[in-house]
Every structure is written in structure tokens, then in C-alpha cells.
């Protein structure tokens, strides 16, 4: 996920179960990266105000979501995030339970 140890990372959401590559971070007013965990659309929408408040033009933005959810998957997430001014740029498999999408702010 390109999250180097020196980056200031802000984490949103409580993943259950915890991903194998668990990301920890501290609350910082000026993060280099944000990592959000959402199990469904409702959780993502609830996280969005805080997430938007933390990001700036060059912030790394990752959203982790559980695999196998027919109602909350890469296509629905990508479509929704685009309406919020965020463009999906890449996807990875974190472990057998979690996938992640990286986003950037639209110009």
C-alpha cells in the first residue's frame, strides 16, 4: 500500500476481523495518508465527513473493504466515491478477507 514507516497515517473505522497487514496510525491534523475501513455503504458514508476533513491534494487515500459482499464491492465503491470527488486509482488484495482501493482527489 506504499505506507512507509515515516508517513503520518490517520486510520478511520474499526476493521473486524483485523486485516493481516494491520495498519496502525495516530490522529494527526496533517496526515500523509489515510486508511479507512468500511464493511458496508452505510459505514463508508458515516466515515466520509471525517475522511474528507483529513485529506488534501497529495494525501494517500486507501479504503479497505471485505471481500465477497455482493452489495458493497469495487464497482459500487468506485461509483460512490466518484460522486464525492475521489477517483479510484488502484486495487490490491490485503489478505483473504480484505481488499483495498486507492483513491486520489479529482481535479
N, C-alpha and C positions, 0 to 999 in steps of 0.2 A: 504493500500500500504506500510505499515511499515515505514512511513515517520514521524519520531519523531521530535518534535519541535527543538531539539538541533542539528539536522542534517543540514549541509550546502548543500543547494539544488540549482542546476542550472536548469533553465527552458528554453526549446527551443521550438519555434513555437508559433503561436497565435491561440488558440482554439476559434472557433466560431460555435455554441454558447459556452459560458463558461461552463465547467462541474460544476455540483452541488458541488462536492468536489474539489473546485478550489485550485490548488497548486500554491503557490507563492514562489519565491525564489530570490536570488540575484546572480549576477555574481561573481563567486569565482574561483580562479585559481586551487583550490584543493577541488572539491565538494565531499561530501559523497554519494550524489545521483543526478542523472539527470532524468528529466522528459521531454520527447519530445512529442509534439502534431503534428500529421500529418493527413491531410484529404485525402491524396491520395499518390500513389507511388512517384510521382514527388516531392511532398513536403518532403517526407522521404529522398529521395536521395539528395535533396538540404540541408537538415539538417545534413546529415551524417558526412561531414568533421568536423564540429564544435563539433558534438556529440562525435566522435572518439577522438578528441583532449582533451575532458573533462574527459574521463573515464580512470580508472586504474583497476587493478585486482579485487579489492573488492568494486567497486562503484556499488550502486544500480541503475539499469537502467530500467526505465519504459517508454513505448510508449503508448500514448493514441491515439485512432483512432475511427472514428464514426462507429456506428453500421449500418448494412444494405447496405453497399457498396459491390456490387457483384464483383467488380474488385479489391478491396483493403480490405482484410479480414485476419483473423488469419492465414490461410494456406499460402496465398501469402506473408504476412509479415514474417512469420516464415521461409519460404524458402529463401527469400531475405536476411534476417538478418543472417542466417547461412552462406551465401556466404561472409558475411562481418566479420566473426569470432565471431558472437554472437549467443548464444543458448537460445531459449525460455525456461523459467522455470515454469512460472505460468501465469494464466489469471484471470481477475476479471471484473465484470460489475461495472463501476463507477456510472452511472446513466442511464436514459432511452435513452440517445443519445450516450454516450461514453463507450467503452470497453478499457481495458488496458492489455498489455502483459509485463511481466518482463523478462529481459534478463541478462545473465552473459557472460563474455568473455570465449571463448573456450580456453582450454589449448594448 
